[in-house]
């Protein structure tokens, strides 16, 4: 298992810290993410949380709650593009 720590900007912090209403799976994910935000505006993502984010984005696309994850998704996309050459056996 791996852990990724991402520095979040003020817009991402504001979006993630908005109140979450309801009891659905996506609301639970947002609450979990809120609990992972450190005092220095970093969020720690475990492999399990990253997989949950990917499932929700893939299954439900963009919408109200999904928009709160945009910054995290951009950072994960950058990480994936950076690691892609390694996975393909490149430099």
C-alpha distances in whole Angstrom, upper triangle without the diagonal:
4,7,10,14,17,20,22,26,29,29,25,25,29,27,24,27,29,30,28,31,30,27,26,22,22,24,21,19,21,22,18,18,21,20,17,20,21,24,24,23,19,17,13,11,8,6,8,11,11,12,14,16,16,18,20,21,22,24,26,26,28,30,30,27,25,27,25,22,24,23,19,19,21,19,16,19,20,16,16,20,19,16,18,21,18,17,21,21,23,24
4,7,10,13,17,19,23,26,26,23,23,26,25,22,25,27,28,27,30,30,28,26,23,22,24,21,18,20,21,17,16,19,18,15,17,18,22,21,20,16,14,10,9,6,6,9,11,10,12,14,15,16,18,20,21,21,24,25,25,26,28,29,25,23,25,23,20,21,20,16,17,19,16,13,16,17,13,14,17,16,14,17,19,16,16,20,20,22,22
4,7,10,13,16,19,22,23,19,19,23,22,19,21,24,26,25,28,28,26,25,21,20,22,19,16,18,18,15,13,16,15,12,14,15,18,17,16,12,10,7,6,5,6,9,9,9,12,14,14,15,18,19,20,21,23,25,24,25,27,27,23,22,23,20,17,19,17,14,15,17,14,12,15,16,12,14,17,16,15,18,20,18,18,22,23,23,23
4,6,10,12,16,19,20,16,17,20,20,17,20,23,24,24,27,28,26,25,22,20,21,20,16,17,18,15,13,15,15,11,13,13,17,15,14,10,8,6,5,6,8,11,10,9,12,14,13,15,18,19,18,20,23,24,23,23,25,25,22,20,20,18,15,16,14,11,12,13,10,9,13,12,10,12,15,14,13,16,19,17,17,21,22,22,22
4,7,10,13,16,17,14,14,18,18,15,17,21,23,23,26,27,26,25,23,21,21,20,17,16,17,15,12,14,14,10,10,10,13,11,10,6,6,4,6,9,11,14,12,11,15,16,15,17,20,20,20,22,25,25,24,24,25,24,21,20,20,17,15,16,13,10,13,14,10,10,14,13,11,14,17,15,16,19,21,20,21,24,25,25,24
4,6,10,13,14,11,11,15,15,13,16,19,21,21,25,27,26,25,22,20,21,20,16,16,17,15,12,13,14,11,10,10,13,11,9,5,5,7,8,11,13,15,13,12,16,16,14,16,19,19,18,21,24,23,22,21,23,22,20,18,17,15,12,13,10,8,11,11,7,9,12,11,10,13,16,15,16,19,21,21,21,24,26,25,24
4,7,10,12,10,10,13,14,13,15,18,21,22,25,27,27,27,24,22,22,21,18,17,18,17,13,14,15,12,9,10,11,8,6,4,7,9,11,15,17,19,16,15,19,19,17,19,22,22,21,24,26,25,24,22,23,22,20,19,18,15,13,13,10,9,12,12,9,12,14,13,13,16,18,17,18,21,24,23,24,27,28,28,26
4,7,8,6,6,10,10,10,12,15,18,19,23,25,25,25,23,20,20,20,17,15,16,16,12,12,14,12,9,10,11,9,6,6,7,10,12,16,18,19,16,15,19,19,16,18,21,20,19,22,25,23,22,20,20,19,17,16,15,12,11,11,7,8,11,11,9,12,14,14,14,17,19,19,20,23,26,26,26,29,31,30,29
4,6,5,6,9,10,11,12,15,18,20,23,26,27,26,25,22,21,22,19,17,18,18,15,14,17,15,12,12,13,10,7,9,11,14,16,20,22,23,20,19,22,22,19,21,24,22,21,24,26,25,23,20,21,19,18,17,15,12,12,12,8,10,13,12,11,14,16,15,17,20,21,21,23,25,28,28,29,31,33,32,31
4,5,5,6,9,10,10,12,16,18,22,25,26,26,25,22,21,22,20,17,18,19,15,14,17,15,12,13,12,11,8,11,13,16,18,22,24,25,21,21,24,23,20,23,25,23,22,26,27,25,24,21,21,19,17,17,15,12,13,13,10,12,16,15,15,18,19,19,20,23,24,24,26,29,31,32,32,35,37,35,34
4,5,5,6,9,10,11,15,17,20,23,24,24,23,20,19,21,19,15,17,18,15,14,17,16,13,15,15,14,11,13,14,17,18,22,24,24,21,20,23,22,19,21,23,21,19,23,25,22,20,17,17,15,15,14,11,9,11,10,8,11,14,13,14,17,18,18,20,22,23,24,26,28,31,32,32,34,36,35,34
4,5,5,6,8,10,14,15,18,21,22,21,20,17,16,18,15,12,14,15,11,11,14,13,11,13,14,13,9,10,10,14,15,18,20,20,17,16,19,18,15,18,20,18,17,20,22,20,18,16,16,14,13,12,10,7,8,8,6,8,11,11,11,14,16,16,17,20,21,22,24,25,28,29,29,31,34,33,32
4,5,5,6,9,12,14,17,20,21,21,20,17,16,17,15,12,13,14,10,9,12,11,8,10,11,11,7,9,9,13,15,18,21,21,17,17,21,19,17,20,22,20,19,23,24,22,21,19,18,16,14,14,12,9,10,11,9,10,14,14,14,16,18,19,20,22,24,24,26,28,31,31,31,34,36,35,34
4,6,5,6,10,12,16,19,21,21,21,17,16,17,16,12,14,15,12,10,14,14,11,13,13,14,10,13,13,17,18,21,24,23,20,20,23,21,18,21,23,20,20,24,25,22,21,18,17,14,13,14,12,9,11,12,11,13,16,16,17,19,21,21,23,25,26,27,29,31,34,34,34,37,39,38,38
4,6,6,9,11,14,17,18,18,18,14,13,15,14,10,12,14,11,10,14,14,12,15,16,16,12,14,13,16,17,20,22,21,18,18,20,18,15,18,20,17,16,20,21,18,17,14,13,11,9,10,8,5,8,9,9,11,13,14,15,17,19,20,21,23,25,26,27,29,32,33,32,35,37,37,36
4,6,8,9,13,15,16,16,15,12,11,12,11,7,9,10,7,6,10,10,9,12,14,14,11,12,10,13,14,17,19,18,14,15,18,16,13,17,18,16,15,19,20,18,17,15,14,12,9,10,10,6,7,10,10,10,13,14,15,16,18,20,20,22,24,25,26,28,31,31,31,34,36,36,36
4,6,8,12,15,16,17,17,14,12,13,12,9,9,11,9,6,9,11,9,12,13,14,11,13,12,15,16,19,22,21,17,18,21,18,17,20,21,19,19,23,23,21,21,18,17,14,12,14,13,9,11,14,13,13,16,18,18,19,22,23,24,26,28,28,30,31,35,35,34,37,39,39,39
4,6,10,13,15,16,17,14,11,13,13,9,10,13,11,9,12,14,13,16,16,18,15,16,15,18,19,22,24,23,19,20,22,20,18,21,22,19,19,23,23,20,20,17,15,12,10,13,12,9,12,14,15,15,18,19,20,21,24,25,26,27,30,31,32,33,37,37,36,39,42,41,41
4,6,10,12,14,15,13,10,12,13,9,9,13,12,10,12,15,14,17,18,20,17,19,17,20,20,23,25,23,19,21,23,20,18,22,22,19,20,23,23,20,21,19,16,13,11,14,14,11,14,17,18,18,20,22,23,24,26,28,28,30,32,33,34,36,39,39,38,41,44,44,44
4,7,9,10,11,10,6,9,10,7,7,11,11,10,12,15,15,18,20,22,19,19,17,19,19,21,23,21,17,19,21,17,16,20,19,16,18,21,20,18,19,17,14,11,9,12,13,11,13,16,18,17,19,22,23,23,25,27,28,29,31,33,33,34,38,38,37,40,42,43,43
4,7,9,11,10,7,10,12,10,10,13,15,13,15,18,19,22,23,25,23,23,21,23,22,24,25,23,20,22,23,19,18,21,20,17,19,22,20,18,20,18,15,12,10,14,15,14,16,19,21,21,22,25,26,26,28,30,31,31,34,36,36,37,41,41,39,42,45,45,46
4,6,9,9,7,9,12,11,11,14,16,15,17,19,21,24,26,28,25,25,23,24,23,24,25,22,19,22,22,18,18,21,19,16,18,21,19,17,19,18,16,13,11,15,17,16,17,21,23,22,23,26,27,27,28,31,31,32,34,36,36,37,41,41,39,42,45,45,46
4,7,8,6,7,10,11,10,12,15,15,16,19,20,24,26,28,25,25,22,23,21,22,23,19,17,20,20,16,17,19,18,15,18,20,18,17,19,19,17,15,13,15,18,17,18,21,23,22,23,26,27,26,28,31,31,31,34,35,35,36,40,39,37,40,43,44,45
4,6,5,6,9,10,11,12,14,15,17,19,21,24,27,28,25,25,21,22,20,20,21,17,16,18,17,13,14,16,14,12,15,17,14,13,16,16,15,14,11,13,16,15,16,19,22,20,20,24,25,24,25,29,28,28,31,33,33,33,37,37,35,37,40,41,42
4,5,5,6,9,10,11,12,14,15,17,19,23,25,27,24,23,19,19,17,17,17,14,12,14,13,9,11,13,11,9,12,14,12,12,15,15,15,14,11,12,15,15,14,18,20,18,18,22,22,21,23,26,25,25,28,30,29,30,34,33,31,34,37,38,39
4,5,5,6,9,10,11,12,14,15,17,21,24,25,21,20,17,18,15,16,17,14,11,13,13,9,9,11,10,7,10,12,11,10,12,12,11,11,7,8,12,11,11,14,16,15,15,18,19,18,20,23,23,23,26,28,27,28,32,32,30,32,35,36,37
4,5,5,6,9,10,10,12,14,16,19,22,23,20,20,17,18,16,18,19,16,13,15,15,12,12,15,14,11,13,16,15,13,15,15,13,11,8,10,13,11,12,15,17,16,17,20,21,20,22,25,25,25,28,30,30,31,34,34,33,35,38,39,40
4,5,5,6,9,10,11,13,15,18,21,23,20,19,16,16,15,15,16,13,11,14,14,10,11,15,14,12,14,17,16,15,17,17,16,15,11,13,15,13,13,17,18,16,17,21,21,20,23,25,25,25,28,30,29,30,34,33,32,35,37,38,39
4,5,5,6,9,10,11,13,16,19,21,18,16,13,13,11,12,13,11,8,10,11,8,8,11,11,9,12,15,14,14,15,15,15,14,10,10,13,11,10,14,15,13,14,17,18,16,19,21,21,21,24,26,25,27,30,30,28,31,34,34,35
4,5,5,6,9,10,11,15,17,19,15,15,12,13,12,14,16,14,10,12,14,11,10,13,14,11,13,16,16,15,16,15,14,12,8,9,11,8,9,12,13,12,13,17,17,16,19,21,21,22,25,26,26,28,31,31,30,33,35,36,36
4,5,5,6,9,10,14,16,18,16,15,12,13,13,15,17,15,12,14,16,13,13,16,16,14,16,19,19,18,19,18,17,15,12,13,15,12,12,16,16,15,17,20,20,19,22,24,24,25,28,29,29,30,34,33,32,35,37,38,38
4,5,5,7,9,12,16,17,15,14,10,10,10,11,13,11,8,12,13,11,11,15,15,14,16,19,19,19,20,19,19,17,14,14,16,13,12,16,16,14,16,19,18,17,21,22,21,22,26,26,26,28,31,30,29,33,35,35,36
4,5,5,7,10,13,14,12,10,7,8,8,10,13,12,8,10,13,11,10,14,15,14,15,18,19,18,19,18,18,16,13,13,14,11,10,13,13,10,13,16,15,14,18,19,19,20,23,24,24,26,29,28,28,31,33,33,33
4,5,6,9,11,13,11,11,8,10,11,14,17,15,12,14,17,15,14,17,18,17,18,21,22,20,21,20,19,16,13,14,15,11,11,15,14,12,15,18,17,17,21,22,21,23,26,26,27,29,32,32,31,34,36,36,36
4,6,8,11,13,12,11,9,10,11,13,16,15,12,15,17,15,15,19,20,19,20,23,24,23,24,23,22,20,17,17,18,15,15,18,17,15,18,20,19,19,22,24,23,24,27,28,27,30,33,32,31,35,37,37,37
4,6,10,11,10,8,5,6,8,10,14,13,11,13,16,15,14,17,19,18,19,22,23,23,23,22,22,21,17,17,18,15,14,17,15,13,16,18,16,16,20,21,19,21,24,24,24,27,30,29,28,32,33,34,33
4,7,8,6,6,5,7,10,13,16,16,13,15,18,17,16,19,21,20,20,24,25,24,24,22,22,20,17,17,17,14,13,16,14,12,15,17,15,16,20,20,19,22,24,24,25,27,30,29,29,33,34,34,33
4,5,5,5,6,8,12,14,18,19,16,17,21,20,19,22,24,23,24,27,28,28,27,26,26,24,21,21,21,17,17,19,16,15,18,19,17,18,22,22,20,23,26,25,26,29,31,30,31,34,35,35,34
4,6,7,10,12,15,18,22,22,20,21,24,24,22,25,28,26,27,30,31,30,30,28,28,26,23,23,23,19,19,20,18,17,21,21,19,21,24,24,23,26,28,27,28,31,34,33,34,37,38,37,36
4,6,9,12,15,18,21,23,20,21,24,24,22,25,28,27,26,30,31,31,30,28,28,26,23,23,22,19,18,19,16,16,19,19,17,19,22,21,21,24,26,25,26,29,31,31,32,35,36,35,33
4,7,10,13,16,20,21,17,18,22,21,19,22,24,23,23,26,28,27,26,24,24,22,20,20,18,15,15,16,13,12,16,16,14,16,19,19,19,22,24,23,24,27,30,29,30,33,34,33,32
4,7,10,13,16,17,15,15,19,19,17,19,22,21,21,24,26,26,25,23,24,22,20,19,18,15,14,15,12,11,14,15,12,14,17,16,16,19,21,20,21,24,27,26,27,30,31,30,29
4,6,10,13,14,11,12,15,15,13,16,19,18,18,21,23,23,22,21,22,21,18,17,17,13,12,14,11,9,12,14,11,12,16,16,15,17,20,20,20,23,26,25,25,28,30,30,29
4,7,10,11,9,10,13,14,13,16,18,18,19,21,23,23,23,23,23,23,19,18,19,16,14,16,14,11,13,15,12,12,16,16,14,16,20,19,19,22,24,23,23,27,28,28,27
4,7,8,6,6,10,10,10,12,15,15,16,18,20,20,20,20,22,21,18,16,18,15,12,14,13,10,11,14,11,10,14,15,13,14,18,18,17,19,22,21,21,24,26,26,26
4,5,5,6,9,10,11,12,14,16,17,18,20,21,22,22,24,24,20,19,20,18,15,17,16,13,14,16,14,12,15,17,14,15,19,18,17,19,22,21,20,23,25,26,26
4,6,5,6,9,10,11,12,14,15,16,18,20,20,22,23,24,21,19,21,19,16,18,17,14,14,16,14,11,14,16,13,13,17,17,15,17,20,19,17,21,22,24,24
4,6,5,6,9,10,11,12,14,15,16,18,19,21,22,22,19,17,20,18,16,18,18,15,15,18,17,14,16,19,16,16,20,21,19,20,23,22,20,23,25,27,28
4,5,5,6,9,10,11,12,14,15,16,17,18,19,19,16,14,16,15,12,15,15,11,12,15,14,12,15,17,15,15,19,20,19,20,24,23,21,25,27,28,28
4,5,5,6,9,10,11,12,14,15,16,17,18,19,16,14,16,14,11,13,13,10,9,12,11,8,11,14,12,12,15,17,15,17,20,20,18,21,23,24,25
4,5,5,6,9,10,10,12,14,15,17,19,20,17,14,17,16,13,15,16,13,12,15,14,11,13,16,14,13,17,18,17,17,21,20,18,21,23,25,26
4,5,5,6,9,10,10,12,13,15,16,17,14,12,15,14,12,14,16,13,12,16,16,13,15,18,17,16,19,21,20,21,24,24,22,25,27,29,30
4,5,5,6,8,10,11,11,12,14,14,11,9,12,11,8,11,12,9,8,12,13,10,12,15,15,14,17,19,19,19,23,23,21,24,27,28,28
4,6,5,6,8,10,10,12,14,16,14,11,13,14,10,12,13,11,9,12,13,10,11,14,14,12,15,18,17,17,21,21,19,21,24,25,26
4,6,5,6,8,10,12,14,16,14,11,15,15,13,14,17,14,12,16,17,14,14,18,18,16,19,21,20,20,24,24,21,24,27,28,30
4,5,5,6,7,9,11,12,10,8,11,12,10,12,15,13,12,15,17,14,15,19,19,18,20,23,22,22,26,26,24,26,30,31,32
4,6,5,5,7,9,12,10,7,10,11,9,10,13,12,9,12,14,13,13,16,17,16,18,21,21,20,24,25,23,25,28,29,30
4,6,6,9,12,15,13,10,13,15,13,13,16,15,12,15,17,14,14,17,18,16,18,21,21,20,23,24,22,23,27,28,29
4,6,10,11,14,13,11,14,16,14,15,19,17,15,18,20,18,17,21,22,20,22,25,24,23,27,28,25,27,30,31,33
4,7,8,11,10,8,11,13,13,14,17,17,14,17,20,18,18,22,22,21,23,26,26,25,29,30,27,29,33,33,35
4,7,10,10,7,9,12,11,11,15,15,12,15,17,16,15,19,20,19,20,24,24,23,27,28,26,28,31,31,33
4,7,8,5,6,10,10,9,13,14,12,14,17,16,16,19,21,20,21,24,25,25,28,30,28,29,33,33,34
4,6,5,6,9,10,11,14,15,14,16,19,19,19,22,23,23,24,27,28,28,32,33,31,33,36,36,37
4,6,6,7,10,11,14,15,15,17,20,20,20,23,25,25,26,29,30,30,34,35,33,35,38,38,39
4,5,6,8,10,13,13,13,16,18,18,19,22,23,23,25,27,28,28,32,33,31,34,37,37,37
4,5,6,7,11,11,10,13,15,15,15,18,20,19,21,24,25,25,28,29,28,30,33,33,34
4,5,5,9,10,10,11,14,15,15,18,19,20,21,23,25,25,29,30,29,31,34,33,34
4,6,8,9,10,12,13,14,15,18,19,20,22,23,25,26,29,30,29,31,34,34,34
4,6,5,6,9,10,10,12,14,15,16,18,20,21,22,25,26,25,28,30,30,30
4,6,5,6,9,10,10,12,14,15,16,18,20,21,24,25,25,26,29,29,29
4,5,5,6,9,10,11,12,14,15,17,19,20,23,24,24,26,28,28,27
4,5,5,6,9,10,11,12,14,15,17,18,21,22,22,24,26,26,26
4,5,5,6,9,10,10,12,14,15,16,19,20,20,22,24,24,25
4,5,5,6,9,10,11,12,14,15,18,20,19,21,24,23,23
4,5,5,6,9,10,11,12,14,17,18,18,20,22,22,21
4,5,5,6,9,10,10,12,15,16,15,18,20,20,20
4,5,5,6,9,10,10,14,15,15,16,19,18,19
4,5,5,6,9,10,12,14,14,16,18,17,17
4,6,5,6,9,11,12,12,15,16,16,15
4,5,5,6,9,10,10,12,14,14,15
4,5,5,8,10,10,11,14,12,13
4,6,7,8,10,11,13,11,11
4,6,5,7,9,10,10,10
4,5,5,6,9,8,10
4,5,5,6,5,6
4,5,5,5,6
4,5,7,10
4,6,9
4,7
4
